[in-house]
Amino acid sequence: MKRVLFITAHRLGDAVIALGALAGMMERYPQARFTIACGPAVQDLFRYMLRCERIIVVEKKSHNRHWLALWRQVVRHRWEAVVDLRSSPLAYAVWSRSRHVVRGGRQAGLKLEQQARSLGFEQPCRPHVWLGREEQEEAARLLPGDVRWVALAPTAGTETKLWPATAFAALAERLKTHGLRPVLFYGPGEREDRLAAPARAAMPDALDMGGRYTLAQVAALLARCSLFVGSDSGLMHLSAALDVPTLGLFGPSHATQYAPSGRWAEAIEAPGPPGEGDMTCLRVEDVHQAVMGLYERSRER
């Protein structure tokens, strides 16, 4: 039996982008079984993956000892291919017919396209997210289908990426006039809770789905939404990969590299030089116009 080892990112956004590379490798090796090595925060992305033989959770350790721990778990196998998106030396320390070590650093084009080039694909594959039946059934109960939900994600990995809570609230009021009901999404933990607090206060009538669900549950919940608006974040990339019409809000990060990738995914940038925009200068009316244009185009298709 052919086996492929796929070493991916530990952060949600990077791991979702890497699902495009994974989709390409699954096409290249249609009979292979895959072992996924990933961080604990993203393991749910692969829980329902087709042809996934094993998920190895890589817990970071001092002095890079996590790579030695991973090597011990994979060295006994003969791999058809090893794909390493973390640029570690591990790919060269196991037996494999082919090795693909994707280097980091700033390059031209989207990260999705950069990885595709490194793997020898003519065209990048879109990321794909697998959903579980149990999570989908629970999501249908929490977000009934007789309501058109708009997911609003007010947090991000860097606080300078945040759009003001008052702007999100003003946008939510405009979207309500189109029959769209706001749902707040944000990640687990004290920091995410703190960053989401102003948005919760500004939108007390919004349904709060943040902080208390697993990643598999969050994916199923996002898939129920008719729209997504959020800062450059892992949730933004996850929404786009689920084919939810997704508008990413960009300021001090590069949309040319990190714009969301999906069937209906677009980015809007705050005024300023590329990658240096001020999120407080991103106007509500511009975001509203962009997201409703995206929504109408998605419905026409």
KAURBEL-V914380 format. One line per field, one symbol per residue. psi: psi as a letter, one per 20 degrees, with the letter a starting at -180 (. if undefined). burial: b if it has 24 or more other ideal C-beta (glycine too) atoms within 12 Angstrom, else e. Layout:
psi: ???
burial: ???
This chain:
psi: ppqppooariqgghhggihghghghhhhmiiqqpppprrhijhhhjhjpqkohqpopoppqqkkihhgggghiihiqophqppojjkrihhjjrpqhqpoooqaqprqrqhghghgghikphqqqqqpppqqgghhghhhghnqijpoppppnjrrhphiippqhhggghgghhhhijkppqppprrrrggggghighgghhmhiqpojqijqrhhggghghiiqiqpprrorhhghggghjkpopopppelrohhhjqqorhnprqpqqqrqpjjqohiioqghggggghhggghhhhh.
burial: ebbbbbbbbbbbbbbbbbbbbbbbbbbbbeebbbbbbbbebbbbbbbebebbebbbbbeeeeeeebbeebbeebeebebbbbbbbbebebbeebebeebbbbeeeeeeebbbbbbbebbebeebbbbbbbbbeebbeebeebbeeeebbbbbbbbbbeeebbbbbebbbbbbebbeeeebbbbbbbbbeeebeebbebbbebbeebbbbbbebbbbbbbbbbbbbbbbbbbbbbbbbbbbbbbbbbbbbbbbbbbebbbbbbebbbbbbbeeeeeebebeebbbeebbebbbebbeebeee
